[in-house]
Amino acid sequence: MRWLLLLMIAIFVMELFPAETGGEEYSQRSRNEQQDELLVQLTAMKDPLVDEFVRDWLAAFPSPSAAKLSELRVIAARINADASQAERFTVRYRRNASISSQVRPIVGFGAEEVSPSL
């Protein structure tokens, strides 16, 4: 009888204080680990353009969403197939493409933030 009462109290207390290490925290940790694995594989290619992309990606997305992790998988597959593709995904390339495709804005107005992406 005592055990049943203690068990009921323990369950009640557990319901009052839900675990902080819930699903979202675990999911984010898993995404971070997967991103790290992909970026380490890319870095192992020892290519300066790939390294530039990896630096840009980490600066823009230190803790990726599920969508950004999926995007990184696609980009990593393209880079693994052809390392020269890495340049297309760097911030420098995207900034230059953005500027050349439109009229240059007045300094300080209309400059948009560019991040590595598809």
Backbone as XML, in Angstrom:
<?xml version="1.0"?>
<chain id="A" units="angstrom">
  <residue number="1" name="MET">
    <atom name="N" x="0.815" y="-1.195" z="0.000"/>
    <atom name="CA" x="0.000" y="0.000" z="0.000"/>
    <atom name="C" x="0.859" y="1.258" z="0.000"/>
  </residue>
  <residue number="2" name="ARG">
    <atom name="N" x="1.940" y="1.221" z="0.795"/>
    <atom name="CA" x="2.843" y="2.368" z="0.831"/>
    <atom name="C" x="3.462" y="2.613" z="-0.542"/>
  </residue>
  <residue number="3" name="TRP">
    <atom name="N" x="3.861" y="1.535" z="-1.205"/>
    <atom name="CA" x="4.495" y="1.665" z="-2.526"/>
    <atom name="C" x="3.552" y="2.294" z="-3.531"/>
  </residue>
  <residue number="4" name="LEU">
    <atom name="N" x="2.321" y="1.928" z="-3.456"/>
    <atom name="CA" x="1.332" y="2.493" z="-4.366"/>
    <atom name="C" x="1.171" y="3.985" z="-4.111"/>
  </residue>
  <residue number="5" name="LEU">
    <atom name="N" x="1.118" y="4.354" z="-2.853"/>
    <atom name="CA" x="1.000" y="5.766" z="-2.500"/>
    <atom name="C" x="2.246" y="6.540" z="-2.946"/>
  </residue>
  <residue number="6" name="LEU">
    <atom name="N" x="3.437" y="6.002" z="-2.722"/>
    <atom name="CA" x="4.673" y="6.656" z="-3.149"/>
    <atom name="C" x="4.748" y="6.763" z="-4.678"/>
  </residue>
  <residue number="7" name="LEU">
    <atom name="N" x="4.295" y="5.725" z="-5.353"/>
    <atom name="CA" x="4.280" y="5.742" z="-6.813"/>
    <atom name="C" x="3.342" y="6.825" z="-7.338"/>
  </residue>
  <residue number="8" name="MET">
    <atom name="N" x="2.186" y="6.965" z="-6.736"/>
    <atom name="CA" x="1.238" y="7.993" z="-7.153"/>
    <atom name="C" x="1.802" y="9.389" z="-6.901"/>
  </residue>
  <residue number="9" name="ILE">
    <atom name="N" x="2.476" y="9.575" z="-5.779"/>
    <atom name="CA" x="3.091" y="10.872" z="-5.480"/>
    <atom name="C" x="4.201" y="11.166" z="-6.486"/>
  </residue>
  <residue number="10" name="ALA">
    <atom name="N" x="5.008" y="10.168" z="-6.800"/>
    <atom name="CA" x="6.102" y="10.354" z="-7.762"/>
    <atom name="C" x="5.552" y="10.728" z="-9.138"/>
  </residue>
  <residue number="11" name="ILE">
    <atom name="N" x="4.495" y="10.074" z="-9.562"/>
    <atom name="CA" x="3.891" y="10.394" z="-10.857"/>
    <atom name="C" x="3.330" y="11.810" z="-10.837"/>
  </residue>
  <residue number="12" name="PHE">
    <atom name="N" x="2.699" y="12.195" z="-9.759"/>
    <atom name="CA" x="2.144" y="13.541" z="-9.630"/>
    <atom name="C" x="3.253" y="14.589" z="-9.719"/>
  </residue>
  <residue number="13" name="VAL">
    <atom name="N" x="4.357" y="14.357" z="-9.029"/>
    <atom name="CA" x="5.479" y="15.305" z="-9.051"/>
    <atom name="C" x="6.079" y="15.393" z="-10.451"/>
  </residue>
  <residue number="14" name="MET">
    <atom name="N" x="6.197" y="14.275" z="-11.125"/>
    <atom name="CA" x="6.749" y="14.268" z="-12.485"/>
    <atom name="C" x="5.858" y="15.052" z="-13.440"/>
  </residue>
  <residue number="15" name="GLU">
    <atom name="N" x="4.566" y="15.011" z="-13.236"/>
    <atom name="CA" x="3.642" y="15.772" z="-14.072"/>
    <atom name="C" x="3.746" y="17.270" z="-13.810"/>
  </residue>
  <residue number="16" name="LEU">
    <atom name="N" x="4.093" y="17.650" z="-12.592"/>
    <atom name="CA" x="4.235" y="19.058" z="-12.263"/>
    <atom name="C" x="5.470" y="19.669" z="-12.919"/>
  </residue>
  <residue number="17" name="PHE">
    <atom name="N" x="6.521" y="18.897" z="-13.048"/>
    <atom name="CA" x="7.785" y="19.378" z="-13.608"/>
    <atom name="C" x="8.136" y="18.570" z="-14.854"/>
  </residue>
  <residue number="18" name="PRO">
    <atom name="N" x="7.631" y="18.981" z="-16.005"/>
    <atom name="CA" x="7.929" y="18.234" z="-17.227"/>
    <atom name="C" x="9.422" y="18.300" z="-17.557"/>
  </residue>
  <residue number="19" name="ALA">
    <atom name="N" x="9.890" y="17.278" z="-18.178"/>
    <atom name="CA" x="11.311" y="17.191" z="-18.524"/>
    <atom name="C" x="11.679" y="18.296" z="-19.509"/>
  </residue>
  <residue number="20" name="GLU">
    <atom name="N" x="12.770" y="18.983" z="-19.217"/>
    <atom name="CA" x="13.240" y="20.055" z="-20.095"/>
    <atom name="C" x="13.989" y="19.501" z="-21.304"/>
  </residue>
  <residue number="21" name="THR">
    <atom name="N" x="14.398" y="18.266" z="-21.238"/>
    <atom name="CA" x="15.127" y="17.662" z="-22.347"/>
    <atom name="C" x="14.139" y="16.977" z="-23.280"/>
  </residue>
  <residue number="22" name="GLY">
    <atom name="N" x="13.127" y="17.692" z="-23.658"/>
    <atom name="CA" x="12.067" y="17.154" z="-24.496"/>
    <atom name="C" x="12.496" y="16.926" z="-25.921"/>
  </residue>
  <residue number="23" name="GLY">
    <atom name="N" x="11.518" y="16.681" z="-26.762"/>
    <atom name="CA" x="11.748" y="16.311" z="-28.141"/>
    <atom name="C" x="12.457" y="17.354" z="-28.965"/>
  </residue>
  <residue number="24" name="GLU">
    <atom name="N" x="12.124" y="18.620" z="-28.782"/>
    <atom name="CA" x="12.729" y="19.666" z="-29.607"/>
    <atom name="C" x="14.226" y="19.802" z="-29.331"/>
  </residue>
  <residue number="25" name="GLU">
    <atom name="N" x="14.596" y="19.748" z="-28.068"/>
    <atom name="CA" x="16.011" y="19.851" z="-27.721"/>
    <atom name="C" x="16.794" y="18.671" z="-28.300"/>
  </residue>
  <residue number="26" name="TYR">
    <atom name="N" x="16.230" y="17.480" z="-28.201"/>
    <atom name="CA" x="16.873" y="16.293" z="-28.771"/>
    <atom name="C" x="16.974" y="16.412" z="-30.285"/>
  </residue>
  <residue number="27" name="SER">
    <atom name="N" x="15.914" y="16.887" z="-30.924"/>
    <atom name="CA" x="15.919" y="17.047" z="-32.373"/>
    <atom name="C" x="16.978" y="18.048" z="-32.813"/>
  </residue>
  <residue number="28" name="GLN">
    <atom name="N" x="17.088" y="19.157" z="-32.098"/>
    <atom name="CA" x="18.086" y="20.162" z="-32.459"/>
    <atom name="C" x="19.491" y="19.617" z="-32.281"/>
  </residue>
  <residue number="29" name="ARG">
    <atom name="N" x="19.710" y="18.888" z="-31.220"/>
    <atom name="CA" x="21.025" y="18.292" z="-30.990"/>
    <atom name="C" x="21.362" y="17.306" z="-32.108"/>
  </residue>
  <residue number="30" name="SER">
    <atom name="N" x="20.381" y="16.539" z="-32.526"/>
    <atom name="CA" x="20.576" y="15.587" z="-33.613"/>
    <atom name="C" x="20.896" y="16.309" z="-34.925"/>
  </residue>
  <residue number="31" name="ARG">
    <atom name="N" x="20.173" y="17.394" z="-35.207"/>
    <atom name="CA" x="20.453" y="18.175" z="-36.421"/>
    <atom name="C" x="21.856" y="18.776" z="-36.380"/>
  </residue>
  <residue number="32" name="ASN">
    <atom name="N" x="22.273" y="19.266" z="-35.212"/>
    <atom name="CA" x="23.621" y="19.818" z="-35.076"/>
    <atom name="C" x="24.679" y="18.756" z="-35.361"/>
  </residue>
  <residue number="33" name="GLU">
    <atom name="N" x="24.469" y="17.551" z="-34.837"/>
    <atom name="CA" x="25.421" y="16.463" z="-35.055"/>
    <atom name="C" x="25.473" y="16.068" z="-36.528"/>
  </residue>
  <residue number="34" name="GLN">
    <atom name="N" x="24.318" y="15.989" z="-37.173"/>
    <atom name="CA" x="24.286" y="15.643" z="-38.593"/>
    <atom name="C" x="24.973" y="16.715" z="-39.428"/>
  </residue>
  <residue number="35" name="GLN">
    <atom name="N" x="24.742" y="17.982" z="-39.087"/>
    <atom name="CA" x="25.397" y="19.072" z="-39.801"/>
    <atom name="C" x="26.913" y="18.968" z="-39.623"/>
  </residue>
  <residue number="36" name="ASP">
    <atom name="N" x="27.353" y="18.715" z="-38.393"/>
    <atom name="CA" x="28.786" y="18.595" z="-38.142"/>
    <atom name="C" x="29.403" y="17.475" z="-38.974"/>
  </residue>
  <residue number="37" name="GLU">
    <atom name="N" x="28.718" y="16.338" z="-39.061"/>
    <atom name="CA" x="29.223" y="15.215" z="-39.859"/>
    <atom name="C" x="29.367" y="15.603" z="-41.328"/>
  </residue>
  <residue number="38" name="LEU">
    <atom name="N" x="28.361" y="16.257" z="-41.879"/>
    <atom name="CA" x="28.419" y="16.668" z="-43.280"/>
    <atom name="C" x="29.553" y="17.663" z="-43.523"/>
  </residue>
  <residue number="39" name="LEU">
    <atom name="N" x="29.697" y="18.629" z="-42.625"/>
    <atom name="CA" x="30.725" y="19.646" z="-42.805"/>
    <atom name="C" x="32.132" y="19.072" z="-42.626"/>
  </residue>
  <residue number="40" name="VAL">
    <atom name="N" x="32.290" y="18.105" z="-41.736"/>
    <atom name="CA" x="33.590" y="17.444" z="-41.567"/>
    <atom name="C" x="33.946" y="16.675" z="-42.831"/>
  </residue>
  <residue number="41" name="GLN">
    <atom name="N" x="32.971" y="15.995" z="-43.417"/>
    <atom name="CA" x="33.215" y="15.277" z="-44.674"/>
    <atom name="C" x="33.644" y="16.243" z="-45.772"/>
  </residue>
  <residue number="42" name="LEU">
    <atom name="N" x="32.989" y="17.392" z="-45.836"/>
    <atom name="CA" x="33.359" y="18.373" z="-46.850"/>
    <atom name="C" x="34.761" y="18.937" z="-46.593"/>
  </residue>
  <residue number="43" name="THR">
    <atom name="N" x="35.064" y="19.219" z="-45.346"/>
    <atom name="CA" x="36.374" y="19.763" z="-44.999"/>
    <atom name="C" x="37.485" y="18.780" z="-45.346"/>
  </residue>
  <residue number="44" name="ALA">
    <atom name="N" x="37.202" y="17.503" z="-45.251"/>
    <atom name="CA" x="38.195" y="16.472" z="-45.564"/>
    <atom name="C" x="38.624" y="16.513" z="-47.033"/>
  </residue>
  <residue number="45" name="MET">
    <atom name="N" x="37.861" y="17.194" z="-47.867"/>
    <atom name="CA" x="38.217" y="17.313" z="-49.278"/>
    <atom name="C" x="39.448" y="18.202" z="-49.467"/>
  </residue>
  <residue number="46" name="LYS">
    <atom name="N" x="39.759" y="19.033" z="-48.465"/>
    <atom name="CA" x="40.931" y="19.916" z="-48.476"/>
    <atom name="C" x="40.986" y="20.785" z="-49.728"/>
  </residue>
  <residue number="47" name="ASP">
    <atom name="N" x="39.870" y="21.425" z="-49.989"/>
    <atom name="CA" x="39.765" y="22.340" z="-51.122"/>
    <atom name="C" x="39.456" y="23.727" z="-50.560"/>
  </residue>
  <residue number="48" name="PRO">
    <atom name="N" x="40.166" y="24.766" z="-50.991"/>
    <atom name="CA" x="39.939" y="26.113" z="-50.427"/>
    <atom name="C" x="38.513" y="26.627" z="-50.624"/>
  </residue>
  <residue number="49" name="LEU">
    <atom name="N" x="37.911" y="26.334" z="-51.778"/>
    <atom name="CA" x="36.534" y="26.793" z="-52.011"/>
    <atom name="C" x="35.550" y="26.057" z="-51.108"/>
  </residue>
  <residue number="50" name="VAL">
    <atom name="N" x="35.788" y="24.783" z="-50.894"/>
    <atom name="CA" x="34.926" y="24.010" z="-49.998"/>
    <atom name="C" x="35.078" y="24.526" z="-48.574"/>
  </residue>
  <residue number="51" name="ASP">
    <atom name="N" x="36.312" y="24.806" z="-48.174"/>
    <atom name="CA" x="36.540" y="25.355" z="-46.835"/>
    <atom name="C" x="35.845" y="26.703" z="-46.660"/>
  </residue>
  <residue number="52" name="GLU">
    <atom name="N" x="35.871" y="27.527" z="-47.687"/>
    <atom name="CA" x="35.182" y="28.823" z="-47.628"/>
    <atom name="C" x="33.678" y="28.617" z="-47.452"/>
  </residue>
  <residue number="53" name="PHE">
    <atom name="N" x="33.110" y="27.666" z="-48.197"/>
    <atom name="CA" x="31.686" y="27.373" z="-48.045"/>
    <atom name="C" x="31.377" y="26.909" z="-46.622"/>
  </residue>
  <residue number="54" name="VAL">
    <atom name="N" x="32.198" y="26.007" z="-46.093"/>
    <atom name="CA" x="31.967" y="25.482" z="-44.737"/>
    <atom name="C" x="31.987" y="26.617" z="-43.721"/>
  </residue>
  <residue number="55" name="ARG">
    <atom name="N" x="32.966" y="27.519" z="-43.836"/>
    <atom name="CA" x="33.028" y="28.675" z="-42.918"/>
    <atom name="C" x="31.784" y="29.541" z="-43.045"/>
  </residue>
  <residue number="56" name="ASP">
    <atom name="N" x="31.375" y="29.809" z="-44.286"/>
    <atom name="CA" x="30.181" y="30.628" z="-44.513"/>
    <atom name="C" x="28.942" y="29.965" z="-43.917"/>
  </residue>
  <residue number="57" name="TRP">
    <atom name="N" x="28.820" y="28.664" z="-44.138"/>
    <atom name="CA" x="27.638" y="27.938" z="-43.663"/>
    <atom name="C" x="27.572" y="27.974" z="-42.131"/>
  </residue>
  <residue number="58" name="LEU">
    <atom name="N" x="28.702" y="27.688" z="-41.487"/>
    <atom name="CA" x="28.706" y="27.687" z="-40.022"/>
    <atom name="C" x="28.419" y="29.069" z="-39.453"/>
  </residue>
  <residue number="59" name="ALA">
    <atom name="N" x="28.904" y="30.101" z="-40.108"/>
    <atom name="CA" x="28.638" y="31.463" z="-39.633"/>
    <atom name="C" x="27.159" y="31.805" z="-39.762"/>
  </residue>
  <residue number="60" name="ALA">
    <atom name="N" x="26.533" y="31.343" z="-40.837"/>
    <atom name="CA" x="25.121" y="31.664" z="-41.078"/>
    <atom name="C" x="24.169" y="30.749" z="-40.319"/>
  </residue>
  <residue number="61" name="PHE">
    <atom name="N" x="24.533" y="29.468" z="-40.175"/>
    <atom name="CA" x="23.621" y="28.486" z="-39.580"/>
    <atom name="C" x="24.345" y="27.619" z="-38.552"/>
  </residue>
  <residue number="62" name="PRO">
    <atom name="N" x="24.706" y="28.180" z="-37.404"/>
    <atom name="CA" x="25.394" y="27.369" z="-36.395"/>
    <atom name="C" x="24.506" y="26.270" z="-35.814"/>
  </residue>
  <residue number="63" name="SER">
    <atom name="N" x="23.214" y="26.485" z="-35.839"/>
    <atom name="CA" x="22.248" y="25.517" z="-35.322"/>
    <atom name="C" x="21.098" y="25.441" z="-36.333"/>
  </residue>
  <residue number="64" name="PRO">
    <atom name="N" x="21.185" y="24.517" z="-37.290"/>
    <atom name="CA" x="20.269" y="24.537" z="-38.434"/>
    <atom name="C" x="18.861" y="24.062" z="-38.126"/>
  </residue>
  <residue number="65" name="SER">
    <atom name="N" x="17.927" y="24.572" z="-38.897"/>
    <atom name="CA" x="16.560" y="24.050" z="-38.857"/>
    <atom name="C" x="16.540" y="22.781" z="-39.704"/>
  </residue>
  <residue number="66" name="ALA">
    <atom name="N" x="15.436" y="22.072" z="-39.672"/>
    <atom name="CA" x="15.316" y="20.847" z="-40.474"/>
    <atom name="C" x="15.427" y="21.176" z="-41.960"/>
  </residue>
  <residue number="67" name="ALA">
    <atom name="N" x="14.854" y="22.293" z="-42.374"/>
    <atom name="CA" x="14.908" y="22.688" z="-43.784"/>
    <atom name="C" x="16.340" y="23.012" z="-44.206"/>
  </residue>
  <residue number="68" name="LYS">
    <atom name="N" x="17.075" y="23.720" z="-43.371"/>
    <atom name="CA" x="18.461" y="24.066" z="-43.703"/>
    <atom name="C" x="19.352" y="22.832" z="-43.708"/>
  </residue>
  <residue number="69" name="LEU">
    <atom name="N" x="19.082" y="21.871" z="-42.837"/>
    <atom name="CA" x="19.852" y="20.633" z="-42.850"/>
    <atom name="C" x="19.600" y="19.859" z="-44.142"/>
  </residue>
  <residue number="70" name="SER">
    <atom name="N" x="18.364" y="19.835" z="-44.596"/>
    <atom name="CA" x="18.046" y="19.183" z="-45.874"/>
    <atom name="C" x="18.748" y="19.890" z="-47.021"/>
  </residue>
  <residue number="71" name="GLU">
    <atom name="N" x="18.754" y="21.215" z="-46.970"/>
    <atom name="CA" x="19.442" y="21.996" z="-47.998"/>
    <atom name="C" x="20.940" y="21.694" z="-47.983"/>
  </residue>
  <residue number="72" name="LEU">
    <atom name="N" x="21.522" y="21.583" z="-46.796"/>
    <atom name="CA" x="22.945" y="21.259" z="-46.689"/>
    <atom name="C" x="23.235" y="19.887" z="-47.287"/>
  </residue>
  <residue number="73" name="ARG">
    <atom name="N" x="22.345" y="18.937" z="-47.088"/>
    <atom name="CA" x="22.548" y="17.605" z="-47.680"/>
    <atom name="C" x="22.620" y="17.683" z="-49.207"/>
  </residue>
  <residue number="74" name="VAL">
    <atom name="N" x="21.727" y="18.468" z="-49.796"/>
    <atom name="CA" x="21.718" y="18.636" z="-51.255"/>
    <atom name="C" x="23.013" y="19.305" z="-51.717"/>
  </residue>
  <residue number="75" name="ILE">
    <atom name="N" x="23.395" y="20.372" z="-51.028"/>
    <atom name="CA" x="24.621" y="21.089" z="-51.388"/>
    <atom name="C" x="25.836" y="20.170" z="-51.234"/>
  </residue>
  <residue number="76" name="ALA">
    <atom name="N" x="25.894" y="19.417" z="-50.143"/>
    <atom name="CA" x="27.030" y="18.514" z="-49.902"/>
    <atom name="C" x="27.121" y="17.463" z="-51.009"/>
  </residue>
  <residue number="77" name="ALA">
    <atom name="N" x="25.988" y="16.943" z="-51.447"/>
    <atom name="CA" x="25.995" y="15.956" z="-52.529"/>
    <atom name="C" x="26.542" y="16.576" z="-53.810"/>
  </residue>
  <residue number="78" name="ARG">
    <atom name="N" x="26.154" y="17.797" z="-54.094"/>
    <atom name="CA" x="26.653" y="18.479" z="-55.301"/>
    <atom name="C" x="28.153" y="18.743" z="-55.203"/>
  </residue>
  <residue number="79" name="ILE">
    <atom name="N" x="28.598" y="19.163" z="-54.025"/>
    <atom name="CA" x="30.023" y="19.448" z="-53.844"/>
    <atom name="C" x="30.835" y="18.157" z="-53.896"/>
  </residue>
  <residue number="80" name="ASN">
    <atom name="N" x="30.319" y="17.079" z="-53.310"/>
    <atom name="CA" x="31.026" y="15.795" z="-53.377"/>
    <atom name="C" x="31.169" y="15.314" z="-54.811"/>
  </residue>
  <residue number="81" name="ALA">
    <atom name="N" x="30.172" y="15.580" z="-55.623"/>
    <atom name="CA" x="30.227" y="15.178" z="-57.030"/>
    <atom name="C" x="31.212" y="16.040" z="-57.808"/>
  </residue>
  <residue number="82" name="ASP">
    <atom name="N" x="31.308" y="17.322" z="-57.472"/>
    <atom name="CA" x="32.188" y="18.248" z="-58.185"/>
    <atom name="C" x="32.575" y="19.379" z="-57.231"/>
  </residue>
  <residue number="83" name="ALA">
    <atom name="N" x="33.803" y="19.329" z="-56.721"/>
    <atom name="CA" x="34.260" y="20.300" z="-55.715"/>
    <atom name="C" x="34.215" y="21.737" z="-56.221"/>
  </residue>
  <residue number="84" name="SER">
    <atom name="N" x="34.314" y="21.932" z="-57.531"/>
    <atom name="CA" x="34.274" y="23.301" z="-58.056"/>
    <atom name="C" x="32.894" y="23.941" z="-57.870"/>
  </residue>
  <residue number="85" name="GLN">
    <atom name="N" x="31.874" y="23.115" z="-57.616"/>
    <atom name="CA" x="30.533" y="23.639" z="-57.356"/>
    <atom name="C" x="30.462" y="24.415" z="-56.038"/>
  </residue>
  <residue number="86" name="ALA">
    <atom name="N" x="31.422" y="24.198" z="-55.154"/>
    <atom name="CA" x="31.401" y="24.852" z="-53.838"/>
    <atom name="C" x="31.365" y="26.368" z="-53.964"/>
  </residue>
  <residue number="87" name="GLU">
    <atom name="N" x="32.046" y="26.894" z="-54.980"/>
    <atom name="CA" x="32.097" y="28.347" z="-55.137"/>
    <atom name="C" x="30.706" y="28.943" z="-55.316"/>
  </residue>
  <residue number="88" name="ARG">
    <atom name="N" x="29.810" y="28.243" z="-56.009"/>
    <atom name="CA" x="28.460" y="28.749" z="-56.255"/>
    <atom name="C" x="27.657" y="28.951" z="-54.980"/>
  </residue>
  <residue number="89" name="PHE">
    <atom name="N" x="28.064" y="28.286" z="-53.909"/>
    <atom name="CA" x="27.305" y="28.349" z="-52.663"/>
    <atom name="C" x="27.929" y="29.253" z="-51.615"/>
  </residue>
  <residue number="90" name="THR">
    <atom name="N" x="29.034" y="29.901" z="-51.939"/>
    <atom name="CA" x="29.684" y="30.780" z="-50.965"/>
    <atom name="C" x="28.979" y="32.130" z="-50.905"/>
  </residue>
  <residue number="91" name="VAL">
    <atom name="N" x="29.163" y="32.810" z="-49.808"/>
    <atom name="CA" x="28.576" y="34.137" z="-49.631"/>
    <atom name="C" x="29.173" y="35.109" z="-50.646"/>
  </residue>
  <residue number="92" name="ARG">
    <atom name="N" x="30.481" y="35.017" z="-50.867"/>
    <atom name="CA" x="31.154" y="35.915" z="-51.813"/>
    <atom name="C" x="30.547" y="35.792" z="-53.206"/>
  </residue>
  <residue number="93" name="TYR">
    <atom name="N" x="30.342" y="34.571" z="-53.671"/>
    <atom name="CA" x="29.770" y="34.358" z="-55.009"/>
    <atom name="C" x="28.342" y="34.895" z="-55.078"/>
  </residue>
  <residue number="94" name="ARG">
    <atom name="N" x="27.543" y="34.593" z="-54.059"/>
    <atom name="CA" x="26.145" y="35.028" z="-54.042"/>
    <atom name="C" x="26.049" y="36.557" z="-53.955"/>
  </residue>
  <residue number="95" name="ARG">
    <atom name="N" x="26.951" y="37.174" z="-53.206"/>
    <atom name="CA" x="26.939" y="38.633" z="-53.098"/>
    <atom name="C" x="27.290" y="39.250" z="-54.452"/>
  </residue>
  <residue number="96" name="ASN">
    <atom name="N" x="28.302" y="38.713" z="-55.124"/>
    <atom name="CA" x="28.690" y="39.222" z="-56.443"/>
    <atom name="C" x="27.577" y="39.005" z="-57.460"/>
  </residue>
  <residue number="97" name="ALA">
    <atom name="N" x="26.920" y="37.861" z="-57.429"/>
    <atom name="CA" x="25.822" y="37.584" z="-58.350"/>
    <atom name="C" x="24.645" y="38.517" z="-58.075"/>
  </residue>
  <residue number="98" name="SER">
    <atom name="N" x="24.401" y="38.793" z="-56.804"/>
    <atom name="CA" x="23.306" y="39.684" z="-56.425"/>
    <atom name="C" x="23.567" y="41.103" z="-56.909"/>
  </residue>
  <residue number="99" name="ILE">
    <atom name="N" x="24.783" y="41.560" z="-56.753"/>
    <atom name="CA" x="25.130" y="42.925" z="-57.150"/>
    <atom name="C" x="25.101" y="43.061" z="-58.667"/>
  </residue>
  <residue number="100" name="SER">
    <atom name="N" x="25.622" y="42.055" z="-59.380"/>
    <atom name="CA" x="25.672" y="42.168" z="-60.832"/>
    <atom name="C" x="24.302" y="42.022" z="-61.479"/>
  </residue>
  <residue number="101" name="SER">
    <atom name="N" x="23.353" y="41.439" z="-60.770"/>
    <atom name="CA" x="22.024" y="41.244" z="-61.355"/>
    <atom name="C" x="21.074" y="42.409" z="-61.102"/>
  </residue>
  <residue number="102" name="GLN">
    <atom name="N" x="21.515" y="43.411" z="-60.375"/>
    <atom name="CA" x="20.646" y="44.550" z="-60.100"/>
    <atom name="C" x="21.466" y="45.822" z="-60.009"/>
  </residue>
  <residue number="103" name="VAL">
    <atom name="N" x="20.801" y="46.920" z="-60.040"/>
    <atom name="CA" x="21.477" y="48.206" z="-59.915"/>
    <atom name="C" x="22.017" y="48.313" z="-58.499"/>
  </residue>
  <residue number="104" name="ARG">
    <atom name="N" x="23.212" y="48.816" z="-58.377"/>
    <atom name="CA" x="23.805" y="48.952" z="-57.049"/>
    <atom name="C" x="23.030" y="49.965" z="-56.217"/>
  </residue>
  <residue number="105" name="PRO">
    <atom name="N" x="22.692" y="49.600" z="-54.988"/>
    <atom name="CA" x="21.976" y="50.546" z="-54.136"/>
    <atom name="C" x="22.903" y="51.633" z="-53.609"/>
  </residue>
  <residue number="106" name="ILE">
    <atom name="N" x="22.312" y="52.723" z="-53.187"/>
    <atom name="CA" x="23.083" y="53.782" z="-52.544"/>
    <atom name="C" x="23.667" y="53.195" z="-51.272"/>
  </residue>
  <residue number="107" name="VAL">
    <atom name="N" x="24.893" y="53.548" z="-50.961"/>
    <atom name="CA" x="25.570" y="52.983" z="-49.804"/>
    <atom name="C" x="24.708" y="53.128" z="-48.558"/>
  </residue>
  <residue number="108" name="GLY">
    <atom name="N" x="24.500" y="52.009" z="-47.883"/>
    <atom name="CA" x="23.726" y="52.014" z="-46.648"/>
    <atom name="C" x="22.236" y="51.790" z="-46.834"/>
  </residue>
  <residue number="109" name="PHE">
    <atom name="N" x="21.737" y="51.876" z="-48.055"/>
    <atom name="CA" x="20.311" y="51.662" z="-48.288"/>
    <atom name="C" x="20.109" y="50.501" z="-49.234"/>
  </residue>
  <residue number="110" name="GLY">
    <atom name="N" x="19.275" y="49.584" z="-48.852"/>
    <atom name="CA" x="18.896" y="48.485" z="-49.731"/>
    <atom name="C" x="19.894" y="47.349" z="-49.822"/>
  </residue>
  <residue number="111" name="ALA">
    <atom name="N" x="20.989" y="47.399" z="-49.090"/>
    <atom name="CA" x="21.951" y="46.294" z="-49.114"/>
    <atom name="C" x="21.343" y="45.132" z="-48.347"/>
  </residue>
  <residue number="112" name="GLU">
    <atom name="N" x="21.192" y="44.011" z="-49.020"/>
    <atom name="CA" x="20.577" y="42.862" z="-48.360"/>
    <atom name="C" x="21.611" y="41.890" z="-47.865"/>
  </residue>
  <residue number="113" name="GLU">
    <atom name="N" x="21.289" y="41.192" z="-46.802"/>
    <atom name="CA" x="22.162" y="40.195" z="-46.210"/>
    <atom name="C" x="22.139" y="38.945" z="-47.080"/>
  </residue>
  <residue number="114" name="VAL">
    <atom name="N" x="23.304" y="38.391" z="-47.358"/>
    <atom name="CA" x="23.410" y="37.207" z="-48.198"/>
    <atom name="C" x="23.945" y="36.076" z="-47.347"/>
  </residue>
  <residue number="115" name="SER">
    <atom name="N" x="23.375" y="34.883" z="-47.504"/>
    <atom name="CA" x="23.840" y="33.715" z="-46.784"/>
    <atom name="C" x="24.057" y="32.572" z="-47.776"/>
  </residue>
  <residue number="116" name="PRO">
    <atom name="N" x="24.858" y="31.583" z="-47.407"/>
    <atom name="CA" x="25.077" y="30.465" z="-48.303"/>
    <atom name="C" x="23.805" y="29.637" z="-48.428"/>
  </residue>
  <residue number="117" name="SER">
    <atom name="N" x="23.415" y="29.320" z="-49.653"/>
    <atom name="CA" x="22.213" y="28.514" z="-49.863"/>
    <atom name="C" x="22.143" y="28.084" z="-51.308"/>
  </residue>
  <residue number="118" name="LEU">
    <atom name="N" x="21.083" y="27.348" z="-51.619"/>
    <atom name="CA" x="20.895" y="26.872" z="-52.986"/>
    <atom name="C" x="20.547" y="28.011" z="-53.841"/>
  </residue>
</chain>
